[in-house]
Amino acid sequence: MIDRSHDLSVTKQAKVLGISRGSVYYRPRPVSADDLAIMRRMDELHLEFPFAGSRMLRDLLQAEGIEIGRQHVTTLMKRMGIEAIYRRPNTSKPEPGHKIYPYLLRKLPVMQPNQVWAMDITPAFAGAGYTSRWRAGSSTSQLSSTGSAAEYSAIGYRSRWRPASALKRWRSSGSSRQARNLQH
């Protein structure tokens, strides 16, 4: 691929091939004999305890008198291609019997204020525990950067993506007064 005896410099050859120049000069270091012995023992321990992660393998190796840190065990596990076998959370599957609601706004272009309304229930930390507060708001033609339709709220919530002047204009319009009347 790269010919060091060619008239074209190594830098230009790498550029023509579309590879980084650093990868041309990189020479991987061989694995030390100590690491090979540790990796051999880690492989035996992994076959015996397939559920053992880096912390447990470190503790097992230290019990045998091998001084090694968790990060080094993690590096060797990645190099060997082994990982702990354990049950992972299955959060993507819906619970049987739960209704799946369609997203009705997917292809709807939001062109004017008060065309779409949204509600946000946000848990808030309140000292000893959590409490909930809610905000309702209408959207405008410019949605917030998160794609949320709730830019303004009935209680005067100021989004960090909207300047204060826009909130003042909204409050001075009739929408704000209508929202305050709904609260009372």
C-alpha positions in Angstrom: 0.0 0.0 0.0 2.5 2.6 1.1 5.9 2.3 -0.6 8.6 4.1 1.4 11.1 4.0 -1.5 8.7 5.7 -3.9 9.4 9.2 -5.2 6.1 10.4 -3.8 6.3 11.3 -0.1 4.6 9.1 2.5 2.4 12.1 3.4 1.1 12.5 -0.1 0.7 8.7 -0.6 -1.5 8.6 2.6 -3.5 11.6 1.3 -4.1 9.9 -2.0 -5.2 6.7 -0.3 -7.5 8.6 2.1 -5.9 7.3 5.3 -4.4 9.3 8.1 -0.6 9.8 8.1 -0.4 8.7 11.8 -1.7 5.2 10.9 1.1 4.8 8.5 3.8 5.4 11.1 2.0 3.5 13.9 3.7 0.3 15.1 1.6 -1.6 17.6 3.5 -2.6 20.7 3.6 -6.4 21.4 1.8 -7.7 24.5 4.2 -8.3 27.4 4.7 -11.8 28.8 3.2 -10.6 32.1 0.0 -9.5 30.4 -0.2 -12.8 28.4 0.0 -14.8 31.7 -2.7 -12.6 33.2 -4.9 -12.9 30.1 -4.5 -16.7 30.2 -5.6 -16.7 33.8 -8.5 -14.3 33.1 -9.7 -16.6 30.4 -9.7 -19.6 32.8 -11.6 -17.5 35.4 -14.0 -16.2 32.7 -14.9 -19.8 31.8 -15.4 -20.6 35.5 -17.3 -17.4 36.3 -18.9 -16.1 33.1 -20.9 -13.5 35.1 -17.7 -11.9 36.5 -17.1 -8.4 35.4 -13.9 -6.3 35.7 -14.3 -5.7 39.4 -14.9 -9.3 40.3 -12.0 -10.5 38.0 -9.7 -8.0 39.7 -10.7 -9.3 43.1 -10.2 -12.9 42.0 -6.8 -12.1 40.5 -5.7 -10.1 43.6 -6.7 -13.1 45.8 -4.3 -15.2 43.8 -1.5 -12.6 44.5 -1.6 -10.8 41.1 -1.5 -7.0 41.7 -3.7 -5.5 39.0 -6.1 -2.6 38.8 -9.7 -2.6 37.5 -8.9 -0.4 34.5 -6.1 -2.7 33.4 -8.5 -5.7 33.7 -11.0 -3.8 31.6 -8.4 -3.1 28.9 -7.4 -6.8 28.8 -11.0 -7.9 28.7 -11.6 -5.6 25.7 -8.5 -6.9 24.0 -9.6 -10.5 24.6 -13.2 -9.8 23.5 -14.8 -11.1 26.7 -17.5 -9.5 28.8 -19.6 -10.4 31.7 -22.8 -12.3 31.0 -25.8 -10.9 32.9 -29.4 -10.0 32.3 -29.8 -6.6 30.8 -32.9 -4.5 31.2 -35.5 -5.1 28.6 -37.0 -1.7 28.4 -37.8 -1.6 24.7 -40.6 -4.2 24.8 -44.1 -2.9 25.8 -46.0 -4.7 28.5 -48.7 -7.0 27.0 -52.1 -5.4 27.4 -50.8 -1.8 27.4 -52.3 0.3 24.6 -49.9 1.9 22.2 -51.0 5.4 21.3 -50.2 6.7 17.8 -48.3 9.9 17.3 -50.8 12.2 15.6 -48.5 15.1 14.9 -46.0 13.2 12.8 -46.9 14.7 9.4 -48.8 17.8 10.6 -47.1 21.0 9.7 -47.5 23.5 12.6 -48.1 26.8 10.9 -49.7 29.1 13.5 -50.0 29.7 17.2 -52.5 27.6 19.2 -52.6 25.0 16.4 -51.0 22.4 18.6 -51.0 22.1 22.4 -48.8 19.9 24.6 -48.5 19.1 28.2 -45.3 18.3 30.2 -45.3 16.5 33.5 -41.9 17.0 35.0 -40.8 15.5 38.3 -39.1 18.0 40.5 -37.0 17.4 43.5 -38.5 19.0 46.6 -36.2 18.4 49.6 -37.3 15.1 51.1 -38.9 13.6 48.0 -40.2 14.2 44.5 -43.2 16.2 43.5 -44.7 16.8 40.1 -45.5 20.1 38.3 -47.2 20.5 35.0 -47.0 22.9 32.2 -49.3 23.2 29.2 -48.5 25.3 26.2 -49.3 26.0 22.6 -46.7 25.8 19.8 -45.8 28.2 17.1 -44.3 27.6 13.7 -40.9 27.4 15.3 -40.6 24.4 17.5 -38.0 24.2 20.2 -34.7 22.5 19.6 -35.9 19.3 21.3 -38.8 19.0 18.9 -41.2 19.7 21.7 -44.4 21.5 20.9 -44.6 23.1 24.4 -42.7 26.4 23.9 -44.9 28.6 26.0 -47.0 27.7 29.0 -50.1 28.9 30.8 -48.0 29.6 33.9 -45.4 31.7 32.1 -42.7 29.1 31.7 -39.8 30.6 29.7 -38.0 28.1 27.5 -34.2 28.5 27.3 -34.5 28.4 23.5 -36.8 31.4 23.3 -35.7 34.9 24.1 -37.4 36.9 26.9 -38.8 39.4 24.3 -40.9 36.6 22.7 -42.3 35.7 26.1 -43.2 39.3 26.8 -45.0 39.6 23.4 -46.9 36.4 24.2 -47.8 37.6 27.6 -49.1 40.9 26.2 -51.3 39.1 23.8 -54.7 37.7 24.7 -53.4 34.1 25.0 -51.7 34.8 28.3 -54.8 36.5 29.8 -57.0 33.5 28.7 -54.5 31.1 30.3 -54.5 33.0 33.6 -58.3 33.0 33.7 -58.2 29.2 33.3 -56.0 28.9 36.4 -58.3 30.9 38.6 
